[in-house]
């Protein structure tokens, strides 16, 4: 009886190889689903006045405990997991931001003005709960009218430009501009 059990156990070990500790290459969809932005953090606390530099730090993190390995490329294309785009908008009835609202100004989507972006390269390995990228956004508020503003940080698909994950943070410009 004991010999029979040992034979069955041996057969199982050879028929079903022990799973490797190293994760398999991930799909782009798996990685995109796992990543998300942290809530933005201001470098300095408000209240802000027009002319202040408003700086905010965002982190794109793997929200799972799973590790993801970049697949071997099938061609010479640079492997990326998406793009990030920062947007600024003025909240309220008047959505124009004078320094941005110019004929050859930044990209615009609805009431949002482009405030910088970057390609997100695919690292060789993304560890569970790991920070994949840190993005610092600095907004020069010279000539900003008083009011409330919102920064949106988008993580988007590189091919479709469709937003996958985004986070927002708001701040206020109080009173007249700095002299």
Steps between C-alpha positions, in 0.01 A plus 500: 500500500780740594686418179188571296459846664865581436461401133189723466677793664802459270272487197322819609830687546617413150162540330441844656824700526545713808393857432785741461540787744562731203178643355409443140517790254202727550257630243459872453139470618610335828749778571260779407237354732749474789634858483339803662596851608554597860308804618709805415706669771576873506865594559391817683174575674264775385341738495660586169510838326538566127871480424567212740642176363260219590684167508329163532648149517315199357610135503386227263504177702434131458197463728524120513746275679573324168829543313487565125778412254529688170455264204781460250430746216401350167651792312729797563219723629557664834273335755281740690212444741326826419528875516426747770348842451449776753207736450402823675157655504339796665186407693195724475310701241808656338725209405764700311852512638663804332860367472369179342219644291706614201479412132808275500465387859508150642268215407144547618219256580176666592586734788835329571834633381802273448763544771762245390523134420742212453531149365504230769765240413439137593763400758645151480320406823224671696492372856185479707406832667794665319512861384534484118547873443491826689368807326549851634276768355600864545247767407615860471192696602618836367196689369254242636177666612383422854287186523504124529708277274523125442799295385413167337770237452407245232654161430395421145547230238777606262318386185144612566574790741206367704531576870559187709535657845501858620512697821426863580608756757367852549653824619395862525660826392393759754501878470693720263824393328836530678684824429 
